[in-house]
Structures are given as structure tokens and as C-alpha cells.
Amino acid sequence: MPDDLLHFSEYRSIQAKEIIEDPDGERPGSEYAQSNPDARNWNKQHYAGAVGICPFCNVPTEKRIEKDIGGTALETKLILECQNCGWWELERKFESFGIGHDVCYAAIHHQAVAKRFNIKDSNAPTAALIDVLKGKPDVMYGINKKKMEEVVQYVFSSFYACDVEHCGKSHDGGVDLVIIDSDEPTLVQVKCRESKGSVEPISQIRDFLGAMWIKKSRKGIYVTTADHYSNVSVKTINQMISDNTLEKFELIDFKRFVEMLDISKTPKEEIWRSLMNEYFYLAK
């Protein structure tokens, strides 16, 4: 299990200077005739665009998205991502036909910036942990308990497409999260086990059922990193649902949670998607 992780939670941007030219040759006296050389020289020195090589793994990056948007202007969007560590870069190029035969060019390049965190650190970004867990789910057994609750909060928010509040404190009676999906919220408890082969006992589930009864709730979800639930745990919950003591109660073990994790959104993807969809303004 790795002791640290790279997280691309930030990015840097380099914006090319605008170039406006006449495809048939610069017209004498054109106001662009003097600005073009300056822009070209600046871009040659400072703007390289997408490099296509991961600086951490030293391997070629792969295209995630490449598309052209036509019309009166042409914009190209290119997303490259390292399949090993997740480093990414986004380049957008813009071309527009102006007055007469003038053509305007501009470009912007966003590149991920990495920070390093210890997996067991309580300050490790939740988004970083989720990125790692998607490829190495066994890392789950080494992260901080409170961070695990935050990971579950993020995954549930994505999976159930609703608001999930984090309330895991000592005085909350075993309730770590609350899913706001109806007039009657669903209470959630998260249990971290040190061994993947462990079995979740009925005793812990009974304690959580007691917390639900105190809060007058009949909807709950119990999440554990254990391999599976004991037979008596499963039978008890099925019986309580059958006799309508509980309206809803899900038992989510390690394997089931990993399945939910796999189909949830990737946090780092949200960064470049927001940049890809932002308004493209011409470089100055």
C-alpha cells in the first residue's frame, strides 16, 4: 500500500497572445501589421501548448476528449490525461474570421499542478483519496476514519444524486451522514475495518438501529469496509423490512462500495470539465 499520493487539485494556465492576420498577406498600414510580430515572438518564447508527455511518469498521455466546434468561429478542445497517475492538460484553440479577410487566432493551455499527501493524514484532500481509491481500492484500509466518512459522503452524493450532510461527531449517536433524498432523510453509519477479510457483526448494526430509533428514523444505510456481513446481520435486517419495522435499510460491504465508487464522478475530471466549458475570451 503506498504511503503517499499525488493529487492534482490545482492547475496553472498559460494564455497565448492574440494574433490577427490577413491570410492573403498583411495589408500595408494595417493596425495588425505591427502587433503580429510581437505576438508571434511572445508565443514562441512562452507558449508551448499541450506537451503530450506526463512529467511524473514520463509516458505519453492519452486523449480523453478532442472535438471541434464550428460555425462563424472554430474552436478545438483537447484533453490529455496520464493513465498511470491522472495528470492532465487541456488546450483550447480559437480561430475566427473577422472583417474582410482577417483571421483571429488565440489559445489557452491549462496544466495540472500536483501536491503530495500521506494517505493516513487527516488533512489529505478527500478528492485525492477518491482518485487513488478508484484505481487501488485496498488503500481504503489505511485512510483516516473521518476521511473515510468524507469519501462515502462524496460517493453517495454522486451515486444517489442528492445532498449528503456529514455529521459524524461523538454526540451524534453513531450517525455519520444524512442523505437528504425525501421528507424523511436516510441515516448512514460508516465503519472502517483494518482487515479486508473481516466480517461485520450484528452487534454494531444493533447499535446503529438503536440510534435510528432514538431519532425516529426508519431509513438507514450501514457501510463497512469489511468483506461481508454475518448471516444473522442479513437475516435480522431482512426480517425488520419484511415486518415493516424498517422502511429501507441497505447493507453495503467493501465490494459493493467499490462498485459505487467506480461509477461516481472523478473529482479531478470536474476541474478540467469546468475549464473546458468556461467562456473562451480572446488573449490580450
Contacts in CASP RR format, 6 or more apart in sequence:
PFRMAT RR
TARGET T0000
AUTHOR 0000-0000-0000
METHOD contacts of the structure
MODEL  1
MPDDLLHFSEYRSIQAKEIIEDPDGERPGSEYAQSNPDARNWNKQHYAGA
VGICPFCNVPTEKRIEKDIGGTALETKLILECQNCGWWELERKFESFGIG
HDVCYAAIHHQAVAKRFNIKDSNAPTAALIDVLKGKPDVMYGINKKKMEE
VVQYVFSSFYACDVEHCGKSHDGGVDLVIIDSDEPTLVQVKCRESKGSVE
PISQIRDFLGAMWIKKSRKGIYVTTADHYSNVSVKTINQMISDNTLEKFE
LIDFKRFVEMLDISKTPKEEIWRSLMNEYFYLAK
1 119 0 8 1.000
1 136 0 8 1.000
1 138 0 8 1.000
1 139 0 8 1.000
1 141 0 8 1.000
1 142 0 8 1.000
2 119 0 8 1.000
2 132 0 8 1.000
2 136 0 8 1.000
2 139 0 8 1.000
3 118 0 8 1.000
3 119 0 8 1.000
3 120 0 8 1.000
4 116 0 8 1.000
4 117 0 8 1.000
4 118 0 8 1.000
4 119 0 8 1.000
5 116 0 8 1.000
5 117 0 8 1.000
5 118 0 8 1.000
5 119 0 8 1.000
5 124 0 8 1.000
5 128 0 8 1.000
5 129 0 8 1.000
5 131 0 8 1.000
5 132 0 8 1.000
6 56 0 8 1.000
6 85 0 8 1.000
6 87 0 8 1.000
6 114 0 8 1.000
6 115 0 8 1.000
6 116 0 8 1.000
6 128 0 8 1.000
7 114 0 8 1.000
7 115 0 8 1.000
7 116 0 8 1.000
7 117 0 8 1.000
7 124 0 8 1.000
7 125 0 8 1.000
7 127 0 8 1.000
7 128 0 8 1.000
7 131 0 8 1.000
7 268 0 8 1.000
8 86 0 8 1.000
8 87 0 8 1.000
8 88 0 8 1.000
8 112 0 8 1.000
8 113 0 8 1.000
8 114 0 8 1.000
8 115 0 8 1.000
8 268 0 8 1.000
8 271 0 8 1.000
9 115 0 8 1.000
9 125 0 8 1.000
9 127 0 8 1.000
9 128 0 8 1.000
9 268 0 8 1.000
9 271 0 8 1.000
10 112 0 8 1.000
10 113 0 8 1.000
10 115 0 8 1.000
11 110 0 8 1.000
11 111 0 8 1.000
11 112 0 8 1.000
11 113 0 8 1.000
11 271 0 8 1.000
11 272 0 8 1.000
11 275 0 8 1.000
12 110 0 8 1.000
12 111 0 8 1.000
12 113 0 8 1.000
13 108 0 8 1.000
13 109 0 8 1.000
13 110 0 8 1.000
13 111 0 8 1.000
14 46 0 8 1.000
14 47 0 8 1.000
14 48 0 8 1.000
14 49 0 8 1.000
14 108 0 8 1.000
14 109 0 8 1.000
14 111 0 8 1.000
15 47 0 8 1.000
15 106 0 8 1.000
15 107 0 8 1.000
15 108 0 8 1.000
15 109 0 8 1.000
15 283 0 8 1.000
16 39 0 8 1.000
16 43 0 8 1.000
16 47 0 8 1.000
16 105 0 8 1.000
16 106 0 8 1.000
16 107 0 8 1.000
16 108 0 8 1.000
16 109 0 8 1.000
16 283 0 8 1.000
17 38 0 8 1.000
17 39 0 8 1.000
17 42 0 8 1.000
17 43 0 8 1.000
17 47 0 8 1.000
17 283 0 8 1.000
17 284 0 8 1.000
18 39 0 8 1.000
18 104 0 8 1.000
18 105 0 8 1.000
18 106 0 8 1.000
18 282 0 8 1.000
18 283 0 8 1.000
18 284 0 8 1.000
19 36 0 8 1.000
19 39 0 8 1.000
19 40 0 8 1.000
19 43 0 8 1.000
19 104 0 8 1.000
19 105 0 8 1.000
19 106 0 8 1.000
20 32 0 8 1.000
20 35 0 8 1.000
20 36 0 8 1.000
20 102 0 8 1.000
20 103 0 8 1.000
20 104 0 8 1.000
20 105 0 8 1.000
21 32 0 8 1.000
21 36 0 8 1.000
21 102 0 8 1.000
21 103 0 8 1.000
21 105 0 8 1.000
22 30 0 8 1.000
22 32 0 8 1.000
22 101 0 8 1.000
22 102 0 8 1.000
22 103 0 8 1.000
23 101 0 8 1.000
23 103 0 8 1.000
24 101 0 8 1.000
26 32 0 8 1.000
26 33 0 8 1.000
26 36 0 8 1.000
27 33 0 8 1.000
32 102 0 8 1.000
47 107 0 8 1.000
47 109 0 8 1.000
48 109 0 8 1.000
49 91 0 8 1.000
49 107 0 8 1.000
49 109 0 8 1.000
50 78 0 8 1.000
50 80 0 8 1.000
50 89 0 8 1.000
50 90 0 8 1.000
50 91 0 8 1.000
50 109 0 8 1.000
51 89 0 8 1.000
52 60 0 8 1.000
52 61 0 8 1.000
52 80 0 8 1.000
52 89 0 8 1.000
53 59 0 8 1.000
53 60 0 8 1.000
53 61 0 8 1.000
54 60 0 8 1.000
54 61 0 8 1.000
54 82 0 8 1.000
54 84 0 8 1.000
54 85 0 8 1.000
54 86 0 8 1.000
54 87 0 8 1.000
55 87 0 8 1.000
56 82 0 8 1.000
56 84 0 8 1.000
56 85 0 8 1.000
56 87 0 8 1.000
56 114 0 8 1.000
57 82 0 8 1.000
57 84 0 8 1.000
57 85 0 8 1.000
57 87 0 8 1.000
59 82 0 8 1.000
59 83 0 8 1.000
59 84 0 8 1.000
61 80 0 8 1.000
61 81 0 8 1.000
61 82 0 8 1.000
61 83 0 8 1.000
61 87 0 8 1.000
61 88 0 8 1.000
61 89 0 8 1.000
62 80 0 8 1.000
62 81 0 8 1.000
62 82 0 8 1.000
62 83 0 8 1.000
63 78 0 8 1.000
63 79 0 8 1.000
63 80 0 8 1.000
64 79 0 8 1.000
64 80 0 8 1.000
64 81 0 8 1.000
64 88 0 8 1.000
65 77 0 8 1.000
65 78 0 8 1.000
65 79 0 8 1.000
65 276 0 8 1.000
66 76 0 8 1.000
66 77 0 8 1.000
66 78 0 8 1.000
66 79 0 8 1.000
67 76 0 8 1.000
67 77 0 8 1.000
68 74 0 8 1.000
68 75 0 8 1.000
68 76 0 8 1.000
68 77 0 8 1.000
69 75 0 8 1.000
69 76 0 8 1.000
69 77 0 8 1.000
72 96 0 8 1.000
72 97 0 8 1.000
73 94 0 8 1.000
73 95 0 8 1.000
73 96 0 8 1.000
73 97 0 8 1.000
74 94 0 8 1.000
74 95 0 8 1.000
74 96 0 8 1.000
75 92 0 8 1.000
75 93 0 8 1.000
75 94 0 8 1.000
75 95 0 8 1.000
75 280 0 8 1.000
76 91 0 8 1.000
76 92 0 8 1.000
76 93 0 8 1.000
77 90 0 8 1.000
77 91 0 8 1.000
77 92 0 8 1.000
77 276 0 8 1.000
78 90 0 8 1.000
78 91 0 8 1.000
78 92 0 8 1.000
79 88 0 8 1.000
79 89 0 8 1.000
79 90 0 8 1.000
79 272 0 8 1.000
79 276 0 8 1.000
80 88 0 8 1.000
80 89 0 8 1.000
80 90 0 8 1.000
81 87 0 8 1.000
81 88 0 8 1.000
82 88 0 8 1.000
86 112 0 8 1.000
86 131 0 8 1.000
86 268 0 8 1.000
87 112 0 8 1.000
87 114 0 8 1.000
88 111 0 8 1.000
88 112 0 8 1.000
88 268 0 8 1.000
88 272 0 8 1.000
89 109 0 8 1.000
89 110 0 8 1.000
89 111 0 8 1.000
89 112 0 8 1.000
90 109 0 8 1.000
90 110 0 8 1.000
90 111 0 8 1.000
90 272 0 8 1.000
90 275 0 8 1.000
90 276 0 8 1.000
91 107 0 8 1.000
91 108 0 8 1.000
91 109 0 8 1.000
91 110 0 8 1.000
92 107 0 8 1.000
92 108 0 8 1.000
92 276 0 8 1.000
92 280 0 8 1.000
93 105 0 8 1.000
93 106 0 8 1.000
93 107 0 8 1.000
94 104 0 8 1.000
94 105 0 8 1.000
94 106 0 8 1.000
94 107 0 8 1.000
94 280 0 8 1.000
94 282 0 8 1.000
95 103 0 8 1.000
95 104 0 8 1.000
95 105 0 8 1.000
96 103 0 8 1.000
96 104 0 8 1.000
97 103 0 8 1.000
97 104 0 8 1.000
98 104 0 8 1.000
104 282 0 8 1.000
106 280 0 8 1.000
106 282 0 8 1.000
106 283 0 8 1.000
107 283 0 8 1.000
108 280 0 8 1.000
108 283 0 8 1.000
110 272 0 8 1.000
110 275 0 8 1.000
112 268 0 8 1.000
112 271 0 8 1.000
112 272 0 8 1.000
115 125 0 8 1.000
115 128 0 8 1.000
117 123 0 8 1.000
117 124 0 8 1.000
117 125 0 8 1.000
117 128 0 8 1.000
118 124 0 8 1.000
119 129 0 8 1.000
119 132 0 8 1.000
119 139 0 8 1.000
119 142 0 8 1.000
119 143 0 8 1.000
120 142 0 8 1.000
120 143 0 8 1.000
120 144 0 8 1.000
121 144 0 8 1.000
122 144 0 8 1.000
122 146 0 8 1.000
122 147 0 8 1.000
124 143 0 8 1.000
124 144 0 8 1.000
124 147 0 8 1.000
126 147 0 8 1.000
126 150 0 8 1.000
126 151 0 8 1.000
126 153 0 8 1.000
126 154 0 8 1.000
126 267 0 8 1.000
127 154 0 8 1.000
127 267 0 8 1.000
127 268 0 8 1.000
129 139 0 8 1.000
129 143 0 8 1.000
129 147 0 8 1.000
129 151 0 8 1.000
130 151 0 8 1.000
130 154 0 8 1.000
130 155 0 8 1.000
130 261 0 8 1.000
130 264 0 8 1.000
130 266 0 8 1.000
130 267 0 8 1.000
131 266 0 8 1.000
131 267 0 8 1.000
131 268 0 8 1.000
132 139 0 8 1.000
133 139 0 8 1.000
133 140 0 8 1.000
133 151 0 8 1.000
133 258 0 8 1.000
133 261 0 8 1.000
134 261 0 8 1.000
134 262 0 8 1.000
134 266 0 8 1.000
137 254 0 8 1.000
137 258 0 8 1.000
137 261 0 8 1.000
138 196 0 8 1.000
140 148 0 8 1.000
140 151 0 8 1.000
140 192 0 8 1.000
140 225 0 8 1.000
140 254 0 8 1.000
141 192 0 8 1.000
141 193 0 8 1.000
141 194 0 8 1.000
141 195 0 8 1.000
141 196 0 8 1.000
141 225 0 8 1.000
143 151 0 8 1.000
143 192 0 8 1.000
145 190 0 8 1.000
145 192 0 8 1.000
146 168 0 8 1.000
148 190 0 8 1.000
148 192 0 8 1.000
148 225 0 8 1.000
149 166 0 8 1.000
149 168 0 8 1.000
149 176 0 8 1.000
149 177 0 8 1.000
149 190 0 8 1.000
150 166 0 8 1.000
152 176 0 8 1.000
152 177 0 8 1.000
152 188 0 8 1.000
152 190 0 8 1.000
152 223 0 8 1.000
152 257 0 8 1.000
153 164 0 8 1.000
153 165 0 8 1.000
153 166 0 8 1.000
153 177 0 8 1.000
154 264 0 8 1.000
154 267 0 8 1.000
155 257 0 8 1.000
155 260 0 8 1.000
155 261 0 8 1.000
155 264 0 8 1.000
156 164 0 8 1.000
156 177 0 8 1.000
156 179 0 8 1.000
156 188 0 8 1.000
156 221 0 8 1.000
156 260 0 8 1.000
157 163 0 8 1.000
157 164 0 8 1.000
158 264 0 8 1.000
158 265 0 8 1.000
159 260 0 8 1.000
159 263 0 8 1.000
159 264 0 8 1.000
160 179 0 8 1.000
160 181 0 8 1.000
162 179 0 8 1.000
162 180 0 8 1.000
162 181 0 8 1.000
163 179 0 8 1.000
163 180 0 8 1.000
164 177 0 8 1.000
164 178 0 8 1.000
164 179 0 8 1.000
164 180 0 8 1.000
164 188 0 8 1.000
165 177 0 8 1.000
165 178 0 8 1.000
165 180 0 8 1.000
166 176 0 8 1.000
166 177 0 8 1.000
167 175 0 8 1.000
167 176 0 8 1.000
167 177 0 8 1.000
167 178 0 8 1.000
168 174 0 8 1.000
168 175 0 8 1.000
168 176 0 8 1.000
168 177 0 8 1.000
172 211 0 8 1.000
173 211 0 8 1.000
173 214 0 8 1.000
174 189 0 8 1.000
174 207 0 8 1.000
174 208 0 8 1.000
174 211 0 8 1.000
175 187 0 8 1.000
175 188 0 8 1.000
175 189 0 8 1.000
175 208 0 8 1.000
175 211 0 8 1.000
175 212 0 8 1.000
175 215 0 8 1.000
176 188 0 8 1.000
176 189 0 8 1.000
176 190 0 8 1.000
177 187 0 8 1.000
177 188 0 8 1.000
177 189 0 8 1.000
177 190 0 8 1.000
178 185 0 8 1.000
178 186 0 8 1.000
178 187 0 8 1.000
178 188 0 8 1.000
179 185 0 8 1.000
179 186 0 8 1.000
179 187 0 8 1.000
179 188 0 8 1.000
179 221 0 8 1.000
184 217 0 8 1.000
184 218 0 8 1.000
184 219 0 8 1.000
184 247 0 8 1.000
185 217 0 8 1.000
185 219 0 8 1.000
186 217 0 8 1.000
186 219 0 8 1.000
186 220 0 8 1.000
186 221 0 8 1.000
186 248 0 8 1.000
187 208 0 8 1.000
187 211 0 8 1.000
187 212 0 8 1.000
187 215 0 8 1.000
187 217 0 8 1.000
187 219 0 8 1.000
187 220 0 8 1.000
187 221 0 8 1.000
188 220 0 8 1.000
188 221 0 8 1.000
188 222 0 8 1.000
188 223 0 8 1.000
189 208 0 8 1.000
189 211 0 8 1.000
189 221 0 8 1.000
189 222 0 8 1.000
189 223 0 8 1.000
190 223 0 8 1.000
190 224 0 8 1.000
191 200 0 8 1.000
191 204 0 8 1.000
191 222 0 8 1.000
191 223 0 8 1.000
191 224 0 8 1.000
191 225 0 8 1.000
191 226 0 8 1.000
192 225 0 8 1.000
193 200 0 8 1.000
193 224 0 8 1.000
193 225 0 8 1.000
193 226 0 8 1.000
195 226 0 8 1.000
196 225 0 8 1.000
196 226 0 8 1.000
196 227 0 8 1.000
196 254 0 8 1.000
197 226 0 8 1.000
197 227 0 8 1.000
198 226 0 8 1.000
198 227 0 8 1.000
199 226 0 8 1.000
199 227 0 8 1.000
199 228 0 8 1.000
199 229 0 8 1.000
199 230 0 8 1.000
200 222 0 8 1.000
200 224 0 8 1.000
200 226 0 8 1.000
200 228 0 8 1.000
200 229 0 8 1.000
200 230 0 8 1.000
200 233 0 8 1.000
200 251 0 8 1.000
200 253 0 8 1.000
201 230 0 8 1.000
201 233 0 8 1.000
202 230 0 8 1.000
202 232 0 8 1.000
202 233 0 8 1.000
202 236 0 8 1.000
204 222 0 8 1.000
205 222 0 8 1.000
205 229 0 8 1.000
205 233 0 8 1.000
205 236 0 8 1.000
205 237 0 8 1.000
205 251 0 8 1.000
206 236 0 8 1.000
208 222 0 8 1.000
209 240 0 8 1.000
212 218 0 8 1.000
212 220 0 8 1.000
218 245 0 8 1.000
218 246 0 8 1.000
218 247 0 8 1.000
218 248 0 8 1.000
219 246 0 8 1.000
219 247 0 8 1.000
219 248 0 8 1.000
219 249 0 8 1.000
220 246 0 8 1.000
220 248 0 8 1.000
220 249 0 8 1.000
220 250 0 8 1.000
221 249 0 8 1.000
221 250 0 8 1.000
221 252 0 8 1.000
222 249 0 8 1.000
222 250 0 8 1.000
222 251 0 8 1.000
222 252 0 8 1.000
223 252 0 8 1.000
223 257 0 8 1.000
224 252 0 8 1.000
224 253 0 8 1.000
224 254 0 8 1.000
225 254 0 8 1.000
225 257 0 8 1.000
226 253 0 8 1.000
226 254 0 8 1.000
227 253 0 8 1.000
227 254 0 8 1.000
227 255 0 8 1.000
228 253 0 8 1.000
229 251 0 8 1.000
229 253 0 8 1.000
233 251 0 8 1.000
234 251 0 8 1.000
237 246 0 8 1.000
237 249 0 8 1.000
237 251 0 8 1.000
240 246 0 8 1.000
240 249 0 8 1.000
241 247 0 8 1.000
241 248 0 8 1.000
241 249 0 8 1.000
252 260 0 8 1.000
END
